[in-house]
Amino acid sequence: MKDRKSQMILVVGAAIVCLMTGLASAAHAADVSLGAGVGLAPDYEGSEDYQAVPIPYVSVAWSNHMAISLLGNKAKVNLIPSPIWKGGLIGEYIAKRDDVDNNRVDRLEDVDASVMLGGFFGFEYENWSASIEAMADAADGNDGSIIRLNGGYRIPIDQTLSLSLGAFTTWADDDYMQAYFEIDAADSARSGLDTFDADAGFKDVGLNLMASYKPWEHWGLMGLASYKRLLNDAEDSPVVDDEGDANQYTAGILVFYKF
């Protein structure tokens, strides 16, 4: 585990050096947008209860097509100066699972917050996009790894409004699945839920919708909606099958300012 994290730190450090070198030459041509909003999301993965969550938004794009973006709990740094090919660093924050609304799930051992870090590679061409992401936990939360496949299509309605449709599926390793979906004997005794073994596999498939509306020179609105269906051991776990819901929804709205 320590070796993997050391290697990850070295890779991230080297990538940051490359990023700063490339961006320094194009800093004068950056388009910057900042925003914030609020959304609703399940209070744990597989929950049927929802909670309000903040949605920060940052977008910095340079004329050489390198970019930095943050939307909600996900961040990307594109290090490839190409109009088509995209690749670089990616991160995703997963909040601690504790103090949830479901009493039985709340009695399970807490899962600390995770910071999933890794890389991505993909393309964007004539409104179509596709990418693969690989991330591993660097914060001793779930101690797991995931691989996600994404595909999307952008629909420009007019100069002020555009829609983006996306689809995704996520594979998770044993550590990730055990952290969130397995129930050992001690957890079973505390919660009253049946014991359950969770193994690696595809854990979800889903759809995303994003609408961006910018009728003013600097100000704009963005709406977000997502549907995710849990699969395999994630769906069959008592955390989901008995106490939660395999159908997961998120939605939100934010205001942004483009400089």
N, C-alpha and C positions, 0 to 999 in steps of 0.2 A: 504493500500500500504506500509506504513512504517513497519507494523507488518510483512508483507511478506518479506520485504528486511532485516529486523533484523534477522528473522529466517534463511534466506539464508546465511547471514554473519556468523551466528553461525555454520551452517552446513559446510560451506566452511572452516572455521577456524578449526573445529574438524577434518575434512578430511585431512587438511594440516598437523596437528599434527600426525595423523596416517601414512600419507605418509612419513614424515621425519623419524619417528621411524622405519618404515619398510625398507626404502632405506638406512638408516645409516648402517644396517647390511650387505648390499649387494653392497655398493658403489664401492668396489674394482673390481667388475665384470661388470661394466657398458660398454655398446657399445654406442658410441656417434657419431651422424652424424649432420653436420651443412650445410645449403645451402641457396641459394637465386636465384630468377628468376623473370620473368615478364610474365604477362598474359593479356588477354582481357576479360572483363565482362561487362554486361549491366550497364549503369550509374545510373539506379534505377531499382528496381524489377518490371518487366513488360515493360521495355524500349525496343525500337528498335535501340537505339544508344549505341555504345560501347566505352569503355575507357580502357586505360592501367592501370594495377594494379600491385603492388609489390607482390611477393610470397616468404615470409620467410619460412624456413624449419628448424625444430629442432626435433631430435629423440634421446631419451635416453632410453635404455632398459637394465634392470638388469637381472642377472641370475635367480632370483626368479620370473621373468615374469612381475614384476611391471614395469611401463613405463611412460614416458612423451613424448608427441608429439605435434608439432605445424606445421600446413601446411596451408599457406594462412591466412585466417581470422578465422580458427578453431583450438582449442587446446583441448587436452584430457590428463587426468591423470588417469592411471589405478592403482587402489589400491588393486587389488586382486592378490595374489601370486599363480596363477594357470596357467597351460599351456592351459587350455580350457576356463574357465570362466573369463570374463572381466567386470569390473565395476568401477565407480569412478566419477570424476568430468569432466565436459565438458563446454566449453565456445565458443561463436561465436560473432564476432564483425560485426555490420551492420553500414555502413557509413551513415552520415547525408544525407538526400535527400534535396539538394538545388543546385542552379546553374546548372541545368541539361540542355541538349541540346534542349529538346522540350519546346517551348515557353509557351504553355498552362500549361503543368505540372509544369513548373518553377514558374508560378504565384500562384500555390497552396501553402497553409501554409507549411513551412518547417517542416520536421520530423527530430528531433535531432538524433545524433548517439546513437545506442543502444549496450549495452553489455549484451548478453544473457548468463546467467549462470545457471547451473543445474547439473544433473547427467545422467549417462548412465549405462546400463547393457546388457550383451550379451555373445556370445561365439565365439570361433574360433576352428574348428575341421577339420582336413584333407583338408585344403585349403578352406573350407566353413566358412562363418561367418554370423552372424545376431545380431542386437542390437536394443534397443529402447532408445531414448534420450528424455529428458524433460528439457526445459529451460524457464526461465522467465527473462524479461528485468530488469537489476539492475541499469540502468543509466538514467531513465526518458526519454527515447527516444520514443519507441512505447508503453511502459507500458504493453506489452502483453506477452503471453506465447505460446510456440509451443511444439508439440510432433512429433518426427520423427521416422519412422521405416526404418531400413536399412537391406539389404541383399547383400552378395557378394561372389565371388569365385576368388581365386588366381590361375593363370596358370604359373607354372615355366617352361619356355622354355628351358633354360640351366643354367649353373652356373653364367652367366653374365646377363641374360635377364629374366624378369618376367612381366606378365600382370595381372592386377586386374580389374575385372568387378563388378559393383555394381548397385543396384537399390534402390530407396528410395521414400517415400511419406511423406508429412508433413501436420499435422493438426494445425490450428492456431485459437486462441480464438478471441472474439469480439474486444478487444482492439488492437490486432495486425492488424486485417483486417481493422478496421476503420482508423488506422494510415496511412496505405499505399494505401488503395483502396476506402475508402468512400469519397464522395464529398458532403459537406453540402452547405447550401444556400450561405454562405459567400465565400466559395471556388468557387462555381458555378459563382457567380457574378464577381469574379476576373479573372477567367480563360475562361469563356464562355462554360465550359463543363456542361453537365446535372448533376443534383443532383443524388446521388446514395447511397443506404444503403448497407453496407457490413457486413455480419454476419459470425459467427464462422463456420468452416468447413474445409474439406481437401482443401488445397490451391494449391498443386502441386504434380506431380509425375515425376520421372526422372531416368536417367541412368548416371553412371560415368565410366570412363576408365582411368586407370593409368598404365604407362609403366616405369619400372625401369631398367636402363642399366648401368652395372658397369664392364667394361672390364679391368679397372686398379685396382691396389691394394687399393688405397685410394679414387680416384676420380670416380664420376659417374654422369649420367644424368637421369632426371625424366621428363616425359611428362604427362600432365593432360588434360582431356577433359570431359565436362559434358553437358548433355542436360536436360532441365527441361520444362515441360508443365504446365502452370498455369491452375487451375481448378475453377469451380463454381464461386463465387463472385469475386475472384481474376481475372479470365479470363473475366468476364462480365463487370467489372468496366470500365468506359470511359478512365481512365488512361491507360488501356491496350487495350481494344477493339477499341477505337477511335484513340488513340495517340501512342500506343505501339505495342507490339507483345506478344502473349501468349506463343510463342516458345522462350525459353531463352537458350543461349549457353555461355559457358565459356571454355577457353583453355589457356594453359600456358606451359612453359618449365623452368627448373631450373637445376643448377649445384650444386652438394653436395660433401662434403668431409667426409669420415668416418675415425675416429681416431683409 
